[in-house]
Amino acid sequence: WPAATLEQAVIDAGGCAAQMRSEAQWLQHPQGSAVQQEALIAQQATDAAPPPAWLLSPARPLLGVRVLDLTRIIAGPVATRFLASLGAQVLRIDPPDWHEPTLEEEITCGKRCARLDIKSRAGREQLRQLLQHSDVLVHGYRADALEKLGLDADTRRQLAPGLVDVSLNAWGWSGPWRNRRGFDSLVQMGCGIAEQGMRWSGNNQPTPLPVQALDHATGYLMAAAVLEGLRQRLTNGVGWQARLSLARTARLLQQFGDAPQNAQNGIYAQHDDALSAIEINQWGIAERLRAAAYLPGTPMICATPGVKLGSSAASW
C-alpha cells in the first residue's frame, strides 16, 4: 500500500492512522499549515456571570470548584488530576463500556468517576443537569462531537453562565483534519517528531519520544487555561473558553529544535521523583510520582486515592 492511500483507507473505515511525515512535509500539508497559524492556547471571555462563592483557601485554592471531566486516556485526565490536587471537586464521566487498564490508577486520584450513556436521551439529560451545576468543563471530544449531542458552545454557556470551558482536539481546530480522530502517538508520526527521532537516533524505523510528551504537556497547559479562566471569572465576572490541541503543542516542541546528538536517550528515575506518602488504593500499595508542574507555596495533594472507572454515581 502507498502510505497516503493506506492512511486514508483506515480513516474512511472509521479508524485512526497517520502516515509518517517529516517536519517539512507536515508544514506543507494543509493541516500542518493550518495548525501553525493557531494559538497555543486560543482563549477568550464569553458571557457575564455572577460572582462565584468559592472559598479560595490558600491551602486548597480550588476547594468548592466543580469540574466536569469529559476526557480520556492521558492529556485531559492529567489536567483534571492537577485541578483535583488543588482541591477541586472533579467528576469524570465515561461511557458504560469504557476501560483504561494500567491508566486508571495513575490518573483518577482525587476524582469521582461515573458512567453515562450520553448517546441516550436519558444520559444526555443527566449530562445537561450536571453541566448546569458545573464551574468548569474539560472535554476532549472531536470538534463537532458535543454539537451533535445538542451541546454546542452556546448551549453550554446558557446551561452554566460563567462556565470555564476548556477543550482539547488532536489535530487542531482549523484545517481539513479538525474532526479527525487522533492521539499522541499518531500526532508524533504525522507532524514529523517520529521522523526527527529516527534521524537523530540513526534508526531505520519511526522513533517517537520515549513518553507521551504531547499528552502530558498539553494536559498541564489545559490546567493552566482552567486556572486563567477561574481568575477571569473572579476578577472580571465573565465566563471563559479555551482551546488546545496536541498538534499545536507538538509544533511548540519542534520550534525548540533537536536535542544534542550526545544527549542521553532514556528515562531514569530520580530519588525525589516520588511523593513521600504511600497510597493505598483498590489495586494495592502504591508510590505516586510528583506532578511535572506545581504552584510555588501551594500544597498539591489529592484528597482521595486512585479509583476504578464507574465507581461513583453520576451526580454532584
Buried (B, 14 or more C-beta within 10 A) or exposed (E): EEEEEEBEEBBEEEEBBBBBBBBEBBBEBEBBEBBBEBEBBBBEBBBEBEEBEBEBEEEBBBBBBBBBBBBBBBBBBBBBBBBBBBBBBBBBBBBEEEEBEEBBBBBBBBBBBBBBBBEEEEBBEBBBBBBBEBBBBBBBBBBEBBBEBEBEBEBBBEBBBBBBBBBBBBBBBBBEBBBBBBBBBBBBBBBBBBBBBBEBEEEEEBBBBEEBBBBBBBBBBBBBBBBBBBEBBEEEBBBBBBBBBBBBBBBEBBEEEEEEEEEEEEEEEEEEEBBEEEBEBEBEEBEBEEBEBEEEEBEBBBEEBBBBBBBBEBEE
